[in-house]
Amino acid sequence: MTSRQRKEQFIKSFGESKVRDEIGIIFRREGLSILDDEIIDEIAASLIAGNKLTRKTNRQNRALHLVQGARISA
């Protein structure tokens, strides 16, 4: 077992909640610079996909409300 693996195992032994708290502290202090390019790309892609889904849902909801509004006023 490598030194990194032992450290990861030790960190995980504190539980997910404590690990998330510690990561949050470090992230607030260091910002996005602690992430490598691969993770930055993954985050950007996820945000883009989420934004596209939100826009699609908003368009569908507007169309639905227009149809429902037309029915009510008819």
N, C-alpha and C positions, 0 to 999 in steps of 0.2 A: 504494500500500500504506500503510495507516494505521500509526501508531506501535505500536498494540496488536498488529497483525498481524506487524510486524517483531519485536517482543518475543516473541510466541508462536513464531515461526519460530526465533529464537535459542535459546529454551528447549528446543524440540524437538530442536535440533541436538546436544544432549548425550546423547540417548538416553533411552528409556523408563525404564530402571532408575534413572538419576540424577534424572530428573524426579520419579519416585515417591518417592525418598528425600527430596528437597527438600519435596515436598508433605506428606509424613509429618511432617517437622520442624515445618513451619508449622502443621499440623493439631493436633499435640500441644501446641503453644504456645497457639494461639488457640481450639481447640475447635470446636464446631458453629456458633459465631457467625459464622464466615467463609462459611457457606453461605447462599444466598438461600432464600426461602420455597419456591420451585419445587423446588429440590433436596431440601430437608427433606421436602416432601410425597412426592417420588419415593422417598426412602430409607424413609420410614414405610410407604408402600404395599408396597414390596418386602419389608420385614420382616414385615408382616402376611401377605402371600401365602406367604412361606416358613414362617411359623408355622402357617398353616392346612394347608399341605402336610405338615408334620411331624406335626401332630395326626392328620391323615387316615391317614398311613402307620402311625403308632403304633396306631391303632384297627384297621387291617387286620392288622397283625402280631399283635396280641393275639388277634384272632378266629382267625387261622391257628394260633397256638400252642394255643389252647383246643381246636380241632378235632383237631390232631395229638396233643395230650395225651389226649383222649378215645379216640382210636384205639389208643394205646399201652396204656392201662389196660384196654381192652376185651378 
